[in-house]
Amino acid sequence: MIIKGRVWKFGDNVNTDEIIAGKRLLTLDFNEIAKYAFEAINPEFAKKVKPGDIIVAGDNFGCGSSREQAPIVIKKLGVSAVIANYFARIFFRNAINIGLPLIEAPQAYQTIKEGDIIEVNLSEGVITDLSNNNKIYFKKIPDFLTEILTEGGVINYLKKNKKFKVQYY
């Protein structure tokens, strides 16, 4: 699986309330909710992000409450992947469950700049910054999680396979 997109950068400890504020969750219309994504950090993000864009962040992305709406609104805006030094574990699983690729690559935050175009090869574990051809290697996502991502999330995976093997990451 190869993902290519323009980078948006966020810092450390971006919590789920900053991704989407609780006051915005009064509807189940995720297209409406997504209009307010990251409004406390970057009020223009939801208006300017384009399908395929990629978020690059620092430490502990997705910390805070376990609300599953946070990764849903990111995906709804068309963000194709999130790269961070590391993720809050519940956010990580919620994102994988809805088919949003997350990559833990600590070197990415220090070297990739906002606006760069990058290519992420999930099967090879490499990020290429196409603005300078710099390569960043990361621990590949386990095959069983890649299968879930390829199917677009755990529900689609279960529908297709009619079973689920318990494996630990």
Biotite code that builds the C-alpha atoms (Angstrom):
import biotite.structure as struc

atoms = struc.array([
    struc.Atom([0.000, 0.000, 0.000], chain_id="A", res_id=1, res_name="MET", atom_name="CA", element="C"),
    struc.Atom([1.501, 3.330, -1.107], chain_id="A", res_id=2, res_name="ILE", atom_name="CA", element="C"),
    struc.Atom([0.150, 6.677, 0.096], chain_id="A", res_id=3, res_name="ILE", atom_name="CA", element="C"),
    struc.Atom([1.201, 10.048, -1.317], chain_id="A", res_id=4, res_name="LYS", atom_name="CA", element="C"),
    struc.Atom([0.189, 13.472, -0.069], chain_id="A", res_id=5, res_name="GLY", atom_name="CA", element="C"),
    struc.Atom([0.968, 16.950, 1.200], chain_id="A", res_id=6, res_name="ARG", atom_name="CA", element="C"),
    struc.Atom([2.011, 17.322, 4.841], chain_id="A", res_id=7, res_name="VAL", atom_name="CA", element="C"),
    struc.Atom([0.214, 19.162, 7.634], chain_id="A", res_id=8, res_name="TRP", atom_name="CA", element="C"),
    struc.Atom([2.227, 19.364, 10.864], chain_id="A", res_id=9, res_name="LYS", atom_name="CA", element="C"),
    struc.Atom([0.925, 19.298, 14.408], chain_id="A", res_id=10, res_name="PHE", atom_name="CA", element="C"),
    struc.Atom([2.878, 19.214, 17.669], chain_id="A", res_id=11, res_name="GLY", atom_name="CA", element="C"),
    struc.Atom([2.998, 16.964, 20.720], chain_id="A", res_id=12, res_name="ASP", atom_name="CA", element="C"),
    struc.Atom([0.056, 15.727, 22.793], chain_id="A", res_id=13, res_name="ASN", atom_name="CA", element="C"),
    struc.Atom([-2.677, 16.554, 20.288], chain_id="A", res_id=14, res_name="VAL", atom_name="CA", element="C"),
    struc.Atom([-5.677, 15.211, 22.159], chain_id="A", res_id=15, res_name="ASN", atom_name="CA", element="C"),
    struc.Atom([-8.994, 13.951, 20.869], chain_id="A", res_id=16, res_name="THR", atom_name="CA", element="C"),
    struc.Atom([-10.782, 17.044, 22.211], chain_id="A", res_id=17, res_name="ASP", atom_name="CA", element="C"),
    struc.Atom([-8.498, 19.188, 20.045], chain_id="A", res_id=18, res_name="GLU", atom_name="CA", element="C"),
    struc.Atom([-9.092, 16.937, 17.050], chain_id="A", res_id=19, res_name="ILE", atom_name="CA", element="C"),
    struc.Atom([-12.841, 17.372, 17.497], chain_id="A", res_id=20, res_name="ILE", atom_name="CA", element="C"),
    struc.Atom([-14.374, 19.213, 20.441], chain_id="A", res_id=21, res_name="ALA", atom_name="CA", element="C"),
    struc.Atom([-17.107, 17.481, 22.419], chain_id="A", res_id=22, res_name="GLY", atom_name="CA", element="C"),
    struc.Atom([-19.478, 20.406, 21.782], chain_id="A", res_id=23, res_name="LYS", atom_name="CA", element="C"),
    struc.Atom([-19.388, 19.519, 18.064], chain_id="A", res_id=24, res_name="ARG", atom_name="CA", element="C"),
    struc.Atom([-20.695, 15.993, 18.604], chain_id="A", res_id=25, res_name="LEU", atom_name="CA", element="C"),
    struc.Atom([-24.379, 16.888, 18.775], chain_id="A", res_id=26, res_name="LEU", atom_name="CA", element="C"),
    struc.Atom([-25.088, 15.277, 15.405], chain_id="A", res_id=27, res_name="THR", atom_name="CA", element="C"),
    struc.Atom([-24.230, 11.978, 13.750], chain_id="A", res_id=28, res_name="LEU", atom_name="CA", element="C"),
    struc.Atom([-23.528, 13.741, 10.435], chain_id="A", res_id=29, res_name="ASP", atom_name="CA", element="C"),
    struc.Atom([-19.766, 13.274, 10.188], chain_id="A", res_id=30, res_name="PHE", atom_name="CA", element="C"),
    struc.Atom([-19.536, 15.550, 7.150], chain_id="A", res_id=31, res_name="ASN", atom_name="CA", element="C"),
    struc.Atom([-20.874, 18.341, 9.366], chain_id="A", res_id=32, res_name="GLU", atom_name="CA", element="C"),
    struc.Atom([-18.723, 17.412, 12.367], chain_id="A", res_id=33, res_name="ILE", atom_name="CA", element="C"),
    struc.Atom([-15.559, 17.251, 10.227], chain_id="A", res_id=34, res_name="ALA", atom_name="CA", element="C"),
    struc.Atom([-15.896, 20.961, 9.371], chain_id="A", res_id=35, res_name="LYS", atom_name="CA", element="C"),
    struc.Atom([-14.664, 21.677, 12.910], chain_id="A", res_id=36, res_name="TYR", atom_name="CA", element="C"),
    struc.Atom([-11.680, 19.313, 13.034], chain_id="A", res_id=37, res_name="ALA", atom_name="CA", element="C"),
    struc.Atom([-8.632, 20.819, 14.756], chain_id="A", res_id=38, res_name="PHE", atom_name="CA", element="C"),
    struc.Atom([-10.420, 24.179, 15.134], chain_id="A", res_id=39, res_name="GLU", atom_name="CA", element="C"),
    struc.Atom([-8.651, 24.942, 18.451], chain_id="A", res_id=40, res_name="ALA", atom_name="CA", element="C"),
    struc.Atom([-5.191, 24.307, 16.952], chain_id="A", res_id=41, res_name="ILE", atom_name="CA", element="C"),
    struc.Atom([-5.551, 25.317, 13.291], chain_id="A", res_id=42, res_name="ASN", atom_name="CA", element="C"),
    struc.Atom([-8.942, 26.881, 12.498], chain_id="A", res_id=43, res_name="PRO", atom_name="CA", element="C"),
    struc.Atom([-8.245, 26.769, 8.741], chain_id="A", res_id=44, res_name="GLU", atom_name="CA", element="C"),
    struc.Atom([-7.317, 23.077, 8.607], chain_id="A", res_id=45, res_name="PHE", atom_name="CA", element="C"),
    struc.Atom([-10.753, 21.640, 7.808], chain_id="A", res_id=46, res_name="ALA", atom_name="CA", element="C"),
    struc.Atom([-11.292, 24.239, 5.065], chain_id="A", res_id=47, res_name="LYS", atom_name="CA", element="C"),
    struc.Atom([-7.897, 23.801, 3.421], chain_id="A", res_id=48, res_name="LYS", atom_name="CA", element="C"),
    struc.Atom([-7.022, 20.105, 3.808], chain_id="A", res_id=49, res_name="VAL", atom_name="CA", element="C"),
    struc.Atom([-7.296, 18.142, 0.557], chain_id="A", res_id=50, res_name="LYS", atom_name="CA", element="C"),
    struc.Atom([-8.032, 14.453, -0.009], chain_id="A", res_id=51, res_name="PRO", atom_name="CA", element="C"),
    struc.Atom([-4.779, 12.517, 0.237], chain_id="A", res_id=52, res_name="GLY", atom_name="CA", element="C"),
    struc.Atom([-3.056, 14.967, 2.587], chain_id="A", res_id=53, res_name="ASP", atom_name="CA", element="C"),
    struc.Atom([-1.025, 13.494, 5.446], chain_id="A", res_id=54, res_name="ILE", atom_name="CA", element="C"),
    struc.Atom([-0.686, 14.647, 9.056], chain_id="A", res_id=55, res_name="ILE", atom_name="CA", element="C"),
    struc.Atom([2.776, 14.537, 10.666], chain_id="A", res_id=56, res_name="VAL", atom_name="CA", element="C"),
    struc.Atom([2.819, 15.055, 14.435], chain_id="A", res_id=57, res_name="ALA", atom_name="CA", element="C"),
    struc.Atom([5.048, 14.733, 17.480], chain_id="A", res_id=58, res_name="GLY", atom_name="CA", element="C"),
    struc.Atom([4.562, 12.625, 20.596], chain_id="A", res_id=59, res_name="ASP", atom_name="CA", element="C"),
    struc.Atom([1.351, 11.073, 21.902], chain_id="A", res_id=60, res_name="ASN", atom_name="CA", element="C"),
    struc.Atom([-1.020, 11.978, 19.051], chain_id="A", res_id=61, res_name="PHE", atom_name="CA", element="C"),
    struc.Atom([-4.644, 11.161, 19.911], chain_id="A", res_id=62, res_name="GLY", atom_name="CA", element="C"),
    struc.Atom([-4.296, 11.242, 23.692], chain_id="A", res_id=63, res_name="CYS", atom_name="CA", element="C"),
    struc.Atom([-7.226, 12.156, 25.906], chain_id="A", res_id=64, res_name="GLY", atom_name="CA", element="C"),
    struc.Atom([-10.677, 10.626, 25.713], chain_id="A", res_id=65, res_name="SER", atom_name="CA", element="C"),
    struc.Atom([-11.313, 7.454, 23.758], chain_id="A", res_id=66, res_name="SER", atom_name="CA", element="C"),
    struc.Atom([-13.853, 9.056, 21.434], chain_id="A", res_id=67, res_name="ARG", atom_name="CA", element="C"),
    struc.Atom([-13.871, 7.232, 18.129], chain_id="A", res_id=68, res_name="GLU", atom_name="CA", element="C"),
    struc.Atom([-15.146, 10.333, 16.338], chain_id="A", res_id=69, res_name="GLN", atom_name="CA", element="C"),
    struc.Atom([-11.602, 11.773, 16.354], chain_id="A", res_id=70, res_name="ALA", atom_name="CA", element="C"),
    struc.Atom([-10.127, 9.388, 13.768], chain_id="A", res_id=71, res_name="PRO", atom_name="CA", element="C"),
    struc.Atom([-13.443, 9.323, 11.888], chain_id="A", res_id=72, res_name="ILE", atom_name="CA", element="C"),
    struc.Atom([-13.380, 13.086, 11.223], chain_id="A", res_id=73, res_name="VAL", atom_name="CA", element="C"),
    struc.Atom([-9.734, 12.908, 10.146], chain_id="A", res_id=74, res_name="ILE", atom_name="CA", element="C"),
    struc.Atom([-10.602, 10.202, 7.631], chain_id="A", res_id=75, res_name="LYS", atom_name="CA", element="C"),
    struc.Atom([-13.805, 12.001, 6.581], chain_id="A", res_id=76, res_name="LYS", atom_name="CA", element="C"),
    struc.Atom([-11.699, 15.038, 5.592], chain_id="A", res_id=77, res_name="LEU", atom_name="CA", element="C"),
    struc.Atom([-9.716, 12.806, 3.237], chain_id="A", res_id=78, res_name="GLY", atom_name="CA", element="C"),
    struc.Atom([-6.493, 12.599, 5.251], chain_id="A", res_id=79, res_name="VAL", atom_name="CA", element="C"),
    struc.Atom([-4.793, 9.464, 3.933], chain_id="A", res_id=80, res_name="SER", atom_name="CA", element="C"),
    struc.Atom([-2.479, 8.767, 6.906], chain_id="A", res_id=81, res_name="ALA", atom_name="CA", element="C"),
    struc.Atom([-1.164, 10.141, 10.182], chain_id="A", res_id=82, res_name="VAL", atom_name="CA", element="C"),
    struc.Atom([2.529, 9.865, 11.035], chain_id="A", res_id=83, res_name="ILE", atom_name="CA", element="C"),
    struc.Atom([3.695, 10.582, 14.579], chain_id="A", res_id=84, res_name="ALA", atom_name="CA", element="C"),
    struc.Atom([6.494, 9.802, 16.985], chain_id="A", res_id=85, res_name="ASN", atom_name="CA", element="C"),
    struc.Atom([3.941, 7.624, 18.787], chain_id="A", res_id=86, res_name="TYR", atom_name="CA", element="C"),
    struc.Atom([0.183, 7.418, 19.311], chain_id="A", res_id=87, res_name="PHE", atom_name="CA", element="C"),
    struc.Atom([-2.133, 7.006, 22.254], chain_id="A", res_id=88, res_name="ALA", atom_name="CA", element="C"),
    struc.Atom([-3.003, 3.292, 22.079], chain_id="A", res_id=89, res_name="ARG", atom_name="CA", element="C"),
    struc.Atom([-6.804, 3.650, 22.072], chain_id="A", res_id=90, res_name="ILE", atom_name="CA", element="C"),
    struc.Atom([-6.594, 6.222, 19.279], chain_id="A", res_id=91, res_name="PHE", atom_name="CA", element="C"),
    struc.Atom([-4.288, 3.863, 17.377], chain_id="A", res_id=92, res_name="PHE", atom_name="CA", element="C"),
    struc.Atom([-6.794, 1.004, 17.497], chain_id="A", res_id=93, res_name="ARG", atom_name="CA", element="C"),
    struc.Atom([-9.780, 3.252, 16.752], chain_id="A", res_id=94, res_name="ASN", atom_name="CA", element="C"),
    struc.Atom([-7.984, 4.572, 13.660], chain_id="A", res_id=95, res_name="ALA", atom_name="CA", element="C"),
    struc.Atom([-7.006, 1.116, 12.402], chain_id="A", res_id=96, res_name="ILE", atom_name="CA", element="C"),
    struc.Atom([-10.573, -0.083, 13.028], chain_id="A", res_id=97, res_name="ASN", atom_name="CA", element="C"),
    struc.Atom([-11.938, 2.562, 10.648], chain_id="A", res_id=98, res_name="ILE", atom_name="CA", element="C"),
    struc.Atom([-9.168, 2.072, 8.080], chain_id="A", res_id=99, res_name="GLY", atom_name="CA", element="C"),
    struc.Atom([-7.022, 5.148, 8.785], chain_id="A", res_id=100, res_name="LEU", atom_name="CA", element="C"),
    struc.Atom([-3.315, 4.259, 8.477], chain_id="A", res_id=101, res_name="PRO", atom_name="CA", element="C"),
    struc.Atom([-1.099, 5.364, 11.376], chain_id="A", res_id=102, res_name="LEU", atom_name="CA", element="C"),
    struc.Atom([2.686, 5.204, 11.163], chain_id="A", res_id=103, res_name="ILE", atom_name="CA", element="C"),
    struc.Atom([5.060, 5.552, 14.096], chain_id="A", res_id=104, res_name="GLU", atom_name="CA", element="C"),
    struc.Atom([8.224, 7.165, 12.720], chain_id="A", res_id=105, res_name="ALA", atom_name="CA", element="C"),
    struc.Atom([10.042, 9.342, 15.283], chain_id="A", res_id=106, res_name="PRO", atom_name="CA", element="C"),
    struc.Atom([12.459, 10.804, 12.712], chain_id="A", res_id=107, res_name="GLN", atom_name="CA", element="C"),
    struc.Atom([9.631, 12.132, 10.526], chain_id="A", res_id=108, res_name="ALA", atom_name="CA", element="C"),
    struc.Atom([8.628, 15.019, 12.789], chain_id="A", res_id=109, res_name="TYR", atom_name="CA", element="C"),
    struc.Atom([12.169, 16.402, 12.902], chain_id="A", res_id=110, res_name="GLN", atom_name="CA", element="C"),
    struc.Atom([12.867, 16.178, 9.165], chain_id="A", res_id=111, res_name="THR", atom_name="CA", element="C"),
    struc.Atom([9.600, 16.628, 7.258], chain_id="A", res_id=112, res_name="ILE", atom_name="CA", element="C"),
    struc.Atom([8.286, 20.178, 6.810], chain_id="A", res_id=113, res_name="LYS", atom_name="CA", element="C"),
    struc.Atom([4.710, 21.371, 6.504], chain_id="A", res_id=114, res_name="GLU", atom_name="CA", element="C"),
    struc.Atom([3.730, 21.475, 2.837], chain_id="A", res_id=115, res_name="GLY", atom_name="CA", element="C"),
    struc.Atom([6.246, 18.817, 1.745], chain_id="A", res_id=116, res_name="ASP", atom_name="CA", element="C"),
    struc.Atom([4.921, 16.089, -0.526], chain_id="A", res_id=117, res_name="ILE", atom_name="CA", element="C"),
    struc.Atom([5.730, 12.667, 0.864], chain_id="A", res_id=118, res_name="ILE", atom_name="CA", element="C"),
    struc.Atom([5.184, 9.086, -0.196], chain_id="A", res_id=119, res_name="GLU", atom_name="CA", element="C"),
    struc.Atom([4.591, 6.360, 2.380], chain_id="A", res_id=120, res_name="VAL", atom_name="CA", element="C"),
    struc.Atom([5.178, 2.737, 1.425], chain_id="A", res_id=121, res_name="ASN", atom_name="CA", element="C"),
    struc.Atom([3.462, 0.734, 4.156], chain_id="A", res_id=122, res_name="LEU", atom_name="CA", element="C"),
    struc.Atom([4.655, -2.653, 2.896], chain_id="A", res_id=123, res_name="SER", atom_name="CA", element="C"),
    struc.Atom([8.317, -1.628, 2.785], chain_id="A", res_id=124, res_name="GLU", atom_name="CA", element="C"),
    struc.Atom([8.292, 0.608, 5.874], chain_id="A", res_id=125, res_name="GLY", atom_name="CA", element="C"),
    struc.Atom([9.686, 3.706, 4.176], chain_id="A", res_id=126, res_name="VAL", atom_name="CA", element="C"),
    struc.Atom([8.634, 7.353, 3.902], chain_id="A", res_id=127, res_name="ILE", atom_name="CA", element="C"),
    struc.Atom([10.160, 9.345, 1.041], chain_id="A", res_id=128, res_name="THR", atom_name="CA", element="C"),
    struc.Atom([10.114, 13.143, 1.233], chain_id="A", res_id=129, res_name="ASP", atom_name="CA", element="C"),
    struc.Atom([9.741, 13.944, -2.463], chain_id="A", res_id=130, res_name="LEU", atom_name="CA", element="C"),
    struc.Atom([10.916, 17.538, -1.943], chain_id="A", res_id=131, res_name="SER", atom_name="CA", element="C"),
    struc.Atom([14.454, 16.368, -1.095], chain_id="A", res_id=132, res_name="ASN", atom_name="CA", element="C"),
    struc.Atom([14.375, 12.584, -1.692], chain_id="A", res_id=133, res_name="ASN", atom_name="CA", element="C"),
    struc.Atom([15.151, 11.993, 2.007], chain_id="A", res_id=134, res_name="ASN", atom_name="CA", element="C"),
    struc.Atom([14.096, 8.529, 3.195], chain_id="A", res_id=135, res_name="LYS", atom_name="CA", element="C"),
    struc.Atom([12.832, 7.713, 6.675], chain_id="A", res_id=136, res_name="ILE", atom_name="CA", element="C"),
    struc.Atom([12.426, 4.101, 7.722], chain_id="A", res_id=137, res_name="TYR", atom_name="CA", element="C"),
    struc.Atom([9.828, 2.883, 10.184], chain_id="A", res_id=138, res_name="PHE", atom_name="CA", element="C"),
    struc.Atom([8.759, -0.403, 11.724], chain_id="A", res_id=139, res_name="LYS", atom_name="CA", element="C"),
    struc.Atom([6.285, -1.911, 9.295], chain_id="A", res_id=140, res_name="LYS", atom_name="CA", element="C"),
    struc.Atom([2.702, -2.316, 10.362], chain_id="A", res_id=141, res_name="ILE", atom_name="CA", element="C"),
    struc.Atom([1.982, -5.997, 11.136], chain_id="A", res_id=142, res_name="PRO", atom_name="CA", element="C"),
    struc.Atom([0.354, -7.920, 8.288], chain_id="A", res_id=143, res_name="ASP", atom_name="CA", element="C"),
    struc.Atom([-2.929, -8.497, 10.109], chain_id="A", res_id=144, res_name="PHE", atom_name="CA", element="C"),
    struc.Atom([-3.339, -4.726, 10.655], chain_id="A", res_id=145, res_name="LEU", atom_name="CA", element="C"),
    struc.Atom([-2.371, -4.008, 7.044], chain_id="A", res_id=146, res_name="THR", atom_name="CA", element="C"),
    struc.Atom([-5.127, -6.408, 5.952], chain_id="A", res_id=147, res_name="GLU", atom_name="CA", element="C"),
    struc.Atom([-7.641, -4.448, 8.035], chain_id="A", res_id=148, res_name="ILE", atom_name="CA", element="C"),
    struc.Atom([-6.417, -1.159, 6.499], chain_id="A", res_id=149, res_name="LEU", atom_name="CA", element="C"),
    struc.Atom([-6.548, -2.590, 2.969], chain_id="A", res_id=150, res_name="THR", atom_name="CA", element="C"),
    struc.Atom([-10.189, -3.567, 3.496], chain_id="A", res_id=151, res_name="GLU", atom_name="CA", element="C"),
    struc.Atom([-11.042, -0.063, 4.747], chain_id="A", res_id=152, res_name="GLY", atom_name="CA", element="C"),
    struc.Atom([-11.460, -1.008, 8.391], chain_id="A", res_id=153, res_name="GLY", atom_name="CA", element="C"),
    struc.Atom([-12.332, -3.862, 10.710], chain_id="A", res_id=154, res_name="VAL", atom_name="CA", element="C"),
    struc.Atom([-16.040, -4.046, 9.755], chain_id="A", res_id=155, res_name="ILE", atom_name="CA", element="C"),
    struc.Atom([-15.213, -4.524, 6.064], chain_id="A", res_id=156, res_name="ASN", atom_name="CA", element="C"),
    struc.Atom([-12.471, -6.980, 7.005], chain_id="A", res_id=157, res_name="TYR", atom_name="CA", element="C"),
    struc.Atom([-14.880, -9.067, 9.087], chain_id="A", res_id=158, res_name="LEU", atom_name="CA", element="C"),
    struc.Atom([-17.549, -8.994, 6.369], chain_id="A", res_id=159, res_name="LYS", atom_name="CA", element="C"),
    struc.Atom([-15.053, -10.204, 3.789], chain_id="A", res_id=160, res_name="LYS", atom_name="CA", element="C"),
    struc.Atom([-13.327, -12.844, 5.911], chain_id="A", res_id=161, res_name="ASN", atom_name="CA", element="C"),
    struc.Atom([-16.239, -13.844, 8.140], chain_id="A", res_id=162, res_name="LYS", atom_name="CA", element="C"),
    struc.Atom([-13.751, -14.457, 10.927], chain_id="A", res_id=163, res_name="LYS", atom_name="CA", element="C"),
    struc.Atom([-11.101, -12.734, 12.957], chain_id="A", res_id=164, res_name="PHE", atom_name="CA", element="C"),
    struc.Atom([-7.881, -14.113, 14.395], chain_id="A", res_id=165, res_name="LYS", atom_name="CA", element="C"),
    struc.Atom([-6.764, -12.696, 17.725], chain_id="A", res_id=166, res_name="VAL", atom_name="CA", element="C"),
    struc.Atom([-3.199, -11.436, 17.437], chain_id="A", res_id=167, res_name="GLN", atom_name="CA", element="C"),
    struc.Atom([-1.279, -9.042, 19.614], chain_id="A", res_id=168, res_name="TYR", atom_name="CA", element="C"),
    struc.Atom([0.840, -6.100, 18.473], chain_id="A", res_id=169, res_name="TYR", atom_name="CA", element="C"),
])
